[in-house]
């Protein structure tokens, strides 16, 4: 329990990152217009996946022939999957197994993540430093220890425009995430499913016993009081 509490304090999920990023408009009021250029020029391409990291090609949004590398790193994947598989709301209708599409959707919101973009802005406007802070621990690879005292002293936001677009489009990668989970974690998911079925094995028996008991118990008959005779 204490371990889970610590994780909530020092690690960021996709939801936490998006919430922090909302303050970026205090630094760049036209930030939305800047990010639209990323999509208009070429957008985002998923380039490679391994068991913990997705690598993307992110268009610069300004020059036609420039692309940057973006990394989305998932932390504590097994513990997150194990926790989510135990939620029977994420299983198929007959509760025979977990629904991978449902699991993937919740996984992308709940799992702790780290991010990195190779563009200069992600470094020099302070995003590397902000994501390195202990309360986020959301920077992929080595931490940045130099705060943005000149360009972003109040530490608004936490993402460059390329990673901002990535986080906006991430919910649309549900099917991709489901396939990724199947490719890299199918054996683990099967193990968590078996453990969950074992944990819930007593539920049908108890439910059946309660229903049977309800049938056997008859409501007591209460005799209505007689009306007093009038003389």
N, C-alpha and C positions, 0 to 999 in steps of 0.2 A: 504493500500500500504506500509506504514512504517512497519507494522507488518510482512509482507512477506519479506521485505528487511532484517529485523533483523533475521528472521529464516534462510535466506540464509547465514548470517554471522556466526551464533553461532551453527548451527546444521549441521550434516553430513548425506548425503545420501550414498547409497551403492557405487555410482560412486566416491564420495569424499573419502571414506575409501579406495577403491582400488587404487586411485591416490596416497594417502599418503603412502600406503603400498609398493609402488614401490621402495622406498628408503631403504628397509630392506636389500637389497643385499650389501649395503655399510658396514653393520654390519656383515652379514653372506653371503659371496660370494656363498656358496653352499646351499643357502636356498631352491632352487627348489628341490634339491635332498632330503633334509630333509622332505619337504612336501609330496613328492611322497610316503614316507614310510607310511603316514597316510592312503592313498588309498590302498597300497599294503597289509597292515596288516588287514584292516577291513573297512576302509572308514568312512562314515557318515550315521547315521540313524536318521530319524525324529521320535522323541519319543512322543511328546505331543504338542497340540496347544490350545491356548485360544484366546480371542478376540484381544489381542495385542502382544502376545509372542509365539514364536516357540521354543521348547526345543529339542535339538539334543543330540545324543550320538556320541562322536568323539573319534576314536581310537587314542591311544597314538602315534602310528607310530613306537614304539621301542619294547615294551613288549606286548606279545600276549594277556595277560589277563587284560590289563589296558585300561579303557575307561574314558573319561572326559565328563562333562556336558557342553554343549554350548548353549547359549541363544541368540536369535535374537529378539529384541524388536522393534516393529514398533511404532513410535510416530505420534501424530496428524493424526491418520488414517482417521477420518471422513472428515477433511478439505482437505486432499489429494484426497480422493475418489471424493468429491464434485467438486474439481477443474478438475479432469481428466474426469469425466462423461460429463462435459460441452464441451469436445472436440469431435465433431461429427466424427472425423476421427477414433475414437475408437468404433464406433457403427457398427451394422450389416449393410449389403448392403442397405436394404430398410429403414434404419434409424428408425426402430420401437423400438429399445432398444440398450443398450450398449452391445458390444461383450466382455464377461467376460475374454476370453483368451487374447485379446488385452489389456484390462484394467489391467489385472494381470501383464503382461509383463512390461508395463510402470510403474505401481505402484511400483514394486520392485526396479526400478532404481531411482524413484523420491521421495519416502517416506523417511522421516528422520528415522534413525535407531540407536539403541544402541546394543552393543555386550558384551558378557562375556564368558570366558572359565575358567573352574575350575582348569586348569593345572598350575603348579608353574611358568612356563616360562611366561605366560601371565601377571603375577604380577611382577616377579623379573627382567625381562628385560625391564620393563618400559611401556608396552602396556596399562596397567590400567591407568597409569598417563597421557599418551599421549591422550588417548581417553577421559580423564576427562577434558582436556583443553577446555576453553569456545568456541574456534573456531570450535571444533568438537562436544562436548557434546554427545559423542558416547559410553560412558561406561554405561552398564546396572547396576542398583543398585547404591550403594553409591560411591561417587567420591573418587579417590585416590589422596592424597595431597603430597605424597613423591616422588620427582623426582628421576630417575635412574642415579644418579651422577657417579656411578662406572661402571655399566655394559653397560649403553647406554646413556652417557652424551649428545650426539648430537641428541638424540631422533629420531633415524631412525625407520621407519615403524610405525605400530600401532596395529599389530595383531601377535599372536603366529601362529605356523605352522598349528594348528588345525582350527582356525578361518580363516586363509588364504585359506585353502582348502574349507571351507564352503562358502566363498565369491566367489570362483571360480566355485563352483557347483550350486550356488543359481539360476542362469538363467535357469537351467534345472528343476526348481520347478515351472514352469509356470502353469501347469495344477493343481498342488497342491494348488497354490495360488488362482487360479480361484475358486476352490472348497471351499477354506477357506473363500473367499470373499462372496460366495453364502451362506455358512453356518452361518456366523456371521453378514453379512452386507446386506443381500438381501433387507430388508425393507428400509434401508437407500439408497441403490442404486436405488430402485424403486422411492423413493421420489425425488432424484436428477434427475432421468430421466424425471419425470413429470414436474419439475421446468424448465428443459432444453427445453422440448417440448413447454412449455408456452412461454419461452423467444424467441424461434425461430418460433413461430406461424405466425409472420408477414412476414417471408421470402418468402414462396410460393406465398402469395398474391402480394407482391411487384414484384417478378420475373414475375408472370403472367401479371401484369399491364405493366411492362416494355416491355415485348414481344409484347403485344397488341399495345402499343404505337408505337413500331418500325414498325409494319405492317401498321398502319394507316398513318404514316408520309411518304410522297412520296418525293423522291429526286427532287429538282427543275430542270427543263429542261433548259439547257444553250444553247442558239442559237449560232452556230458557226459564227464567223465573215465572211462576204463576202470577196472574193478576189477582189482587186481593178482591174477595167477594164483597159486593156492596150490600148492605142491609137496608 
